[in-house]
Amino acid sequence: MRSNRPVTTLAVLALAGVTPVTLAETVIDERIDTEYQDLRLVQVADGFEYPWSVAALPDGGYLVTERPGRLQHVVDGEIREISGVPDVHAQGQGGLLDVVLHPDFESNGWVYLTYSVGDSDATATALARGRLEGSELVDVDKLFEQDRRSSPGRHYGSRLAWLEDGTLLMSIGDRGVEPERAQDPGDHAGTILRLNDDGSVPEDNPFVDEHEALDEIYSWGHRNVQGMIVDPATNEIWVTEHGPRGGDELNLIQTGQNYGWPAVTRGRDYGTQEQFGDSARRHEEDMVAPIHEFLPTHAPSGLAQVTVDRFTAWAGDLLAGGLRSERVRRVVLDGDEVVHEEELFLQTIGRIRDVREGPDGAIYMLNDSDDGGLYRVTPAD
């Protein structure tokens, strides 16, 4: 529940048409009451056009992707656009998507981006990296593009996360038009991939050298994974995944496994309201059931895990952003079982696109809007 304390409004200064834009932080709420931890919510920066992802930099700044194709650098109260970003085809849900730093970013400067490539007839999800030097990406190289382009606009994925062995996970959506592609391990659509940091295939991937499956695939049968973390304590991979109408999922990813979409789901078709697939097949041996299904519809995007002690009562919990639900759900785990949920920030900042834990232990969020903002959550006291 939100408090009735007044919002503190600070001036935002800008030179029209010129970067950098000078910003001042805005306190949205000094104290938000929750079950175990009162929170303070601050808007760090605003004016982003459909921001999609945020990465915290070691110097205290942030990189923010905007879906139309811009990468913004927020540092010392200023926003500067980064040049050298790959060309994207921004249409519908496509555009510039996720951003993560290489685990050795401080020594190598590598920034990784996912995005949609193509034209108004056909697009694909791609991965590139470039070295950040000042306000420019240099040595930019496209490392990967999914094997088949298809009609633009829907279900690109596309989250990134690093495993402890230095390999990179990348999600790709089923691309919307032909959901059955997710049941074909010979197609990158509807999968999670595992790549080396240069885009090559790790030799121990589950389908290496299998004729009917693509070497990059780590798991398959996914609809549209847009939240992904790797637990640093266990190396477990947790993802949140869009269902159709209903059927949004929290999944624990196992190598080489099929997660069932669209053969099994409790979700229904948006147009006909009919059941997709066969919900009775949920626990068949050849498909992995979700750990948890979000009800009512959550439309999950962005996933963080509380790993440092700044939020003591939330240690180990997952924070799952929601678009349609306009909230974050705090998910409490006991092993691989969800034992409790709490609703946070309901209709406070709108549709939540990304949720991250920063190196300072604060939680950062982006809202999905044509005038979106970057928000920081800390304990109230």
C-alpha positions, 0 to 999 in steps of 0.5 A: 500500500502506498503512503499519502506522503507528497511526491517531491518534484525536482526540475529537469533541465535540458538543452533542446536537441542537444545531449547530454540532458541534465537530470535531477532525481525525483522522489516518488514515495518516501515510504511504501509499506510492504509485508516485511520491508518498507521501501523508498522509490526514486525516479533516477531518470526519465524521458526514455522512449519505451525503455527495455533493459538497464545495466548498471556500470561499475562507475555508478552509471547505467546503460538503458536500451530504448526499443526504437534503437537507442542506447542511453548512458545515464551518469552523473545526472546526465543522459548521453546517447551512445553511438555505434549501436547496430541497426535495428528493425523496430516494429511492434515488440521488436527493436533494441532489447536487452543489454548486459555487461561482460563479466570482465567488463572492467578489463575488456569493456564489452557490452552485449545487446539483443535486437531485431534485424530485418525489414517489414517483411521478415525479422529475426532476433540477433546478438551483438557486442561492442566495446564501450569507449566514452560515448561510443561502441567500437569494434561492434560485431554481430555474434548471432542471428537466429536461423529463420526470419519471419513476420515482424512484430511479435515474440522476440524474447530476448533476455541474456544472463551469464552462467558461472562458467562464462557462457551466455544464455539468450532467450528467443521467443516463438515469433508468434505466428507459428507457435508450433516452431517452439516444438522443433529443436531444429529451429531457434524459435521458442528456445534458450540458447547457450553461447560462448562470449564470442558467439561460438557454441560451447562443446558441451551444449546438449545437442552438439552434433545431433543432426535434428537439433541446433547446436546453440539450443540449451532448452526448448518449448518456450513461448516468450521468455522475458525474465532470466536470472542465474542464482549465484549460489546454486547456478540454477537458471530461473526464467519468467515466460509469457503465456497466452491468455493466462498460463504465465510461467516461472520455470527452472531451466534444465539442460536439453529439456522441452518446456512444452509450449504450445503442446501443453499450457493452461493458457487460452487463445486470445481470439477464440478463448479455446485451450491451447494444446492439452493441459492433461499432458503437463507432467509427461516425462518428455516435458518439464512442468513450470514451477509456478503459474502466475494467476491472474495474468501477469505478463512477466518481463524483467526478473531479479533475485535479491542476493545481497543483504540490503533487503534482509527479509527478502534474501534469495527471493525473486522479483518478477516485473509485470507489464499488463499487471503493472506490478512486481511480484515477490516470489519466495522459494523453498528449494524449487517450490514457491511458498509465498507471493507478495504484490509490490508497486501495483499501478505505481509506475505503470507497466514494468519492463525490467527489474534488476539488482544493482551492484549497490544492492538497490533494485532498479526498474524500468517502465514500458512507456513512450515517456519511460523512467528508470527507478531505484528502490531502497529500504525506507530506513 
